[in-house]
Amino acid sequence: MARTTGSIGIETAERIRSEAEKLFAARGFAAVSMREIAGAVGVQAAALYNHFSNKQSLLEDLLVSHMESLIAAWKAEADAQDTAGEALDRFARFHIRYHIDRSDAVFISYMELRNLEPENFRRVESLRKTYEAFVVDILEDGHASGEFDLADSRITAMAIIAMLTGVNTWYRSRGRLSLAEIEGIYTKMVLRSAGAQLKEASCLAAE
């Protein structure tokens, strides 16, 4: 069956996103031209403007798409029946697994925020705050239930996200530890940062 014009257009847009993401991650947004992106896709530069009005709109699309997909994936993963400790464990493992195969997207989502125009920055920042709020809610639930002992839920949430995202900077699939082992180690550190293990330790000492 012949592909429709619409399906070809969608496929081309996805190829543009894919190649732009690789180039932005490798060389930086400012150093990459639309002509270079077109060359990597294998189309004329003018064809890019059928899908994206300019390089700024392409960057905004990449960063917004990354955050929207991340938020949707966590909503599908979250379980309302979890205790706060279980939810934080689940989040830590989810965040590592989701990001580990998306190193280029993760890199530009942090490094290229500075190149977004103000309106685009506000849109991406709003999505980032939505994602951070998932962790804040877990931490506050755990603090209210007595599972966690923490001084500031928002600072702790940002520290947790930064720590988990940091795995991307050093993880190698053929490294000393498996991804499952790394998840286990990081989950314990995340729970400890929320005061979970410290609280347990103090209870045991009291007994």
C-alpha positions in Angstrom: 0.0 0.0 0.0 1.4 3.4 -0.9 2.1 5.8 1.9 -0.1 8.9 2.1 1.3 12.4 1.8 0.4 12.9 5.5 2.4 9.8 6.7 5.4 10.9 4.7 5.2 14.3 6.3 5.1 12.9 9.8 8.0 10.6 9.0 10.1 13.5 7.7 9.3 15.6 10.8 10.4 12.8 13.0 13.7 12.4 11.0 14.2 16.2 11.4 13.7 15.9 15.2 16.0 12.9 15.4 18.9 14.5 13.4 18.5 17.9 15.1 18.7 16.3 18.5 21.9 14.4 17.6 23.5 17.6 16.2 22.4 19.8 19.0 23.8 17.3 21.6 27.1 16.9 19.7 27.9 20.5 18.8 25.4 22.7 20.6 22.4 24.6 19.3 24.2 27.8 18.4 26.8 26.0 16.2 24.3 24.0 14.1 22.5 25.5 11.1 19.2 24.5 9.5 21.1 23.7 6.4 23.2 21.2 8.3 20.1 19.6 9.8 18.6 19.3 6.3 21.8 17.7 5.0 21.7 15.1 7.8 18.0 14.3 7.0 18.7 14.2 3.3 16.3 17.0 2.2 16.6 20.5 0.9 16.9 23.2 3.6 13.7 24.8 2.4 11.8 21.5 3.2 12.6 21.9 6.9 10.4 25.1 7.0 7.4 23.0 6.0 7.6 21.5 9.5 9.4 24.1 11.7 9.3 27.8 11.2 12.9 28.3 12.4 15.6 26.7 14.5 14.1 28.1 17.7 10.8 26.4 17.1 12.6 23.1 16.4 14.5 23.4 19.8 11.3 24.3 21.6 9.6 21.3 20.0 12.3 19.0 21.1 12.3 20.2 24.7 8.6 20.3 25.1 8.1 16.9 23.5 10.8 15.4 25.9 9.0 16.8 28.9 5.5 15.9 27.8 6.6 12.3 27.0 8.3 12.1 30.4 5.3 13.3 32.3 2.9 10.9 30.4 5.3 8.0 31.0 5.4 8.7 34.8 1.6 9.0 35.0 1.3 5.6 33.4 3.9 4.1 35.8 2.7 5.6 39.0 0.5 3.5 41.3 -1.9 5.3 43.6 -1.9 2.3 46.0 1.9 2.8 46.8 3.0 4.1 50.1 5.2 7.1 50.0 8.3 4.9 50.3 7.1 2.6 47.5 6.3 5.6 45.3 9.7 7.1 45.8 11.3 3.8 45.0 9.2 3.4 41.9 10.0 7.0 40.8 13.7 6.6 41.2 13.8 3.4 39.2 11.5 4.9 36.5 13.6 8.1 36.2 16.8 6.1 35.6 15.3 3.7 33.2 13.5 6.3 31.2 16.5 8.6 30.8 19.2 6.0 30.2 18.4 5.5 26.6 17.7 9.1 25.9 21.1 10.7 26.6 20.9 13.2 23.7 17.4 14.4 24.8 18.5 14.7 28.4 21.7 16.6 27.5 19.9 19.2 25.4 17.0 19.5 27.8 19.4 20.9 30.4 22.2 22.5 28.4 20.0 24.3 25.8 17.5 25.8 28.1 19.5 29.0 27.9 18.9 29.2 24.2 15.2 29.3 24.4 13.4 32.5 23.8 11.5 33.7 26.9 8.0 32.5 25.9 9.4 29.0 25.0 11.5 28.9 28.1 8.4 29.6 30.3 6.5 26.7 28.6 9.4 24.2 29.1 9.9 25.5 32.7 6.3 25.0 33.5 6.5 21.3 32.3 9.6 20.8 34.4 7.8 22.1 37.5 5.0 19.7 36.8 7.4 16.9 36.8 9.2 18.1 39.9 5.8 18.4 41.6 5.3 14.6 41.4 8.3 14.1 43.6 7.3 17.0 45.9 3.9 15.4 46.4 5.5 12.0 47.2 7.9 13.6 49.7 5.2 15.6 51.4 2.9 12.5 51.7 5.8 10.6 53.3 6.6 13.5 55.7 2.9 13.7 56.7 2.7 9.9 57.3 6.0 9.8 59.2 7.8 7.7 56.6 10.2 10.6 55.7 12.0 13.1 57.8 13.1 16.1 55.6 13.7 19.8 56.0 12.4 21.1 52.7 10.4 19.0 50.2 11.1 21.2 47.2 14.9 21.3 47.7 14.9 17.6 48.3 12.9 16.9 45.2 15.3 18.9 43.0 18.3 17.2 44.6 16.8 13.8 43.9 16.0 14.6 40.3 19.5 16.0 39.8 21.1 12.9 41.4 19.1 10.5 39.3 19.6 12.4 36.0 23.4 12.3 36.8 23.5 8.6 36.0 23.4 9.5 32.3 26.8 11.3 32.6 28.7 8.1 33.5 26.6 5.0 32.9 28.0 2.5 30.4 26.0 -0.7 29.4 29.2 -2.8 29.7 30.3 -1.3 33.0 31.0 -3.1 36.3 27.4 -3.0 37.5 24.1 -3.9 35.8 21.4 -1.3 35.4 19.3 -3.2 37.9 22.1 -3.0 40.5 22.6 0.7 39.8 18.9 1.3 40.3 19.0 -0.5 43.6 22.0 1.6 44.9 20.4 4.8 43.8 17.0 4.0 45.2 18.6 3.5 48.6 20.4 6.9 48.3 17.2 8.6 47.3 15.3 7.1 50.2 18.1 8.1 52.5 18.0 11.6 51.2 14.3 11.8 52.1 15.2 10.7 55.6 13.6 7.3 55.3 16.5 5.1 56.4 17.8 7.6 58.9 14.4 7.6 60.6 14.4 3.8 60.6 17.9 3.7 62.1 16.9 6.0 64.9 13.8 3.9 65.7 16.0 0.7 65.9 18.5 2.5 68.2 15.7 3.5 70.5 14.6 -0.1 70.9 
